[in-house]
Structure formats: C-alpha cells, structure tokens
Amino acid sequence: MGADLPRGVAILGAGAMGSLLGARLLSARLPVTLIGRPEPMRAVREHGLVLERPWRRRSTLHDLDAITHWDELTPAEIANVGLVLLTTKVHDTEAAAAGLAGHVPAEVPLLVLQNGVGGAELARAKVGRRPLLAGVTTLIASQPRPGVVRSLSRRGGVGIAPVQASVETVAQVASLFGAAGLPTQVYADYRAMTWSKLLLNMLGNAVPAIVNLPPERVLRDLALCRLEIAAFREALAVLRTLGLAPVGLPGYPVPLYAWAIDRLPVPILHRLLPKQNR
C-alpha cells in the first residue's frame, strides 16, 4: 500500500458484511473487487450492488468488480490490489488464506475481519511473512437476495489490530476505513479485540437461533435468560484466564456490559437485558 494513494481492496468471501464494507469503501473512491459465491457475484455484475439503508434512499453501485476466483483478474488488476479483506466464516479461513499464494504478491496485507476467535491464528499459519491484521466490525448487515446488501444499523464501525504488521501498515489500513466514513479504532492486542466482539455477539444470538425465538423473547424468558448469562460469564472467565480484559468497540461499551453482566443478579439482568437488545 502506497503512503500517498492507496490501491484497491479485494474482499474475499463477500457475503453480507463483505458487500457492505465494499460499498462503503467504494464511496471513498477506492477500487473494490468482490470475490464470492457465483450467484450473488453474477447478480452484482449484471445489475450492480444494491445498497439498502432504511434511513436513506436505496442506491445501486456499478463501479466495482465481482468475481468468484483470483484467476478472473488480469495481472494488471492483481497489481492494483493493495489490501485483501477476508470476510469468510472462520472455518474457511485456512483455505482462503492459503489461496493467496501464487495470486497476490506477498507484500500485500491481509486483514482477517470475522466474527468469532481463532481466524487470525489460522491465517497466520498459511500466509508466511505477508503483513497480517485482525479486524472486527460492529456494523449489522443482511443479504435479503443475491446482489442486495441491507445495512441495519446507524451506529458501529471497525476495529483493527496487528497480528504481524508494521505500525505504518496498520495506520494505512485504518485510514481506508476512516476515508469511507466508518468510525475506526486501532487496538494493540488483537486477541482482546476479537474476544470482546465474541462477548458482544453472545447475548441474543446463539440461544435464539437454537430455540427459534427472537432475542427479546429469549431474554424475557427467565430460564433462557439465565442460560445466556451463564454462557457470557463463562466466556468472560476464559478471557480473563488468557490474561485479557474486554475493550470498548465502536459504538459499544463492552467493558461496561461485561461488568454489569458479571456483577448484577440474574433477576435484575432479566429486566434490563430485553430493553438493551431492542
């Protein structure tokens, strides 16, 4: 990445979140290439990427590439990639990171931006000396149909931290998201950042999916709410055993949430949490 004019961004695993970040980066006049599954990529090529935001008019973005594999890019297009943003599921990380070799020059940084923990370590085992960063986002997105991404939150932003990358590289990557109008926070320890995002994700996600109920319904049920709180406290204990402490994420005071859920009695949390999850 040049210090004066950053090159383009390739988003590998461009589902809902990858497409939303691509749309935001495109607004900063950065060349963006989406790499994803055939059906949504075909829809983007044929009709553009449709960005839906309830508080704004719908927009259609045409000035971006949408492909399914690196082989579809010309050498000149590959040379224009200055950052690879990996937004796959964690279990696809190893294959995606290993697939960069032979396609993307080794000096091009890789930013692993995922929910969950462990993705950065999986990538590090496959990328050699490539500059590597970890990232999280507190934006919320969905993909109602191929070629359409829906932004569901006004607040939120991006967090990044070095795994094996220089201070200059981290600053350059942060500046890309800042130029796209996204609140961006740099962290010293990527593990504290990713574990804090895991804590934030725990309430109102896994249990509602298992029992097929909306998060607010789950948190209003005392037995299910108790289960949610127990899982959160267990994850918090693991984080502390690792010698880490929660950190605030863009738009979300995670340390305050952790203190309250760890200290307050369950009956009080049972009344408070449904209101916070609206």
C-alpha positions, 0 to 999 in steps of 0.5 A: 500500500502506497503512503500517498494513494492507496490501491484497491481492496479485494474482499474475499468471501463477500457475503453480507458484511463483505458487500457492505464494507465494499460499498462503503469503501467504494464511496471513498473512491477506492477500487473494490473487487468482490470475490464470492459465491457465483450467484450473488457475484453474477447478480452484482455484475449484471445489475450492480450492488444494491445498497439498502439503508432504511434511513436513506434512499436505496442506491445501486453501485456499478463501479466495482468488480465481482468475481468468484476466483483470483484467476478472473483478474488480469495481472494488471488488476492483481497489481492494483490490489493493495489490501485483501479483506477476508470476510469468510466464516472462520472455518474457511479461513485456512483455505482462503488464506492459503489461496493467496499464494501464487495470486497476490504478491506477498507484500500485500496485507491481509486483514482477517475481519470475522466474527468469532476467535481463532481466524487470525491464528489460522491465517497466520499459519498459511500466509508466511511473512505477508503483513497480517491484521485482525479486524472486527466490525460492529456494523449489522448487515443482511443479504435479503437476495443475491446482489442486495446488501441491507445495512441495519444499523446507524451506529458501529464501525471497525476495529483493527489490530496487528497480528504481524504488521508494521505500525505504518501498515496498520495506520494505512489500513485504518485510514481506508476505513476512516476515508469511507466514513466508518468510525475506526479504532486501532487496538494493540492486542488483537486477541482482546479485540476479537474476544470482546466482539465474541462477548458482544455477539453472545447475548441474543444470538446463539440461544435464539437461533437454537430455540427459534425465538427472537432475542427479546423473547429469549431474554424475557424468558427467565430460564433462557435468560439465565442460560445466556448469562451463564454462557457470557460469564463463562466466556468472560472467565476464559478471557480473563484466564488468557490474561485479557480484559474486554475493550470498548468497540465502536459504538459499544461499551463492552467493558461496561456490559461485561461488568454489569453482566458479571456483577448484577443478579440474574433477576435484575439482568432479566429486566434490563437485558430485553430493553438493551437488545431492542 
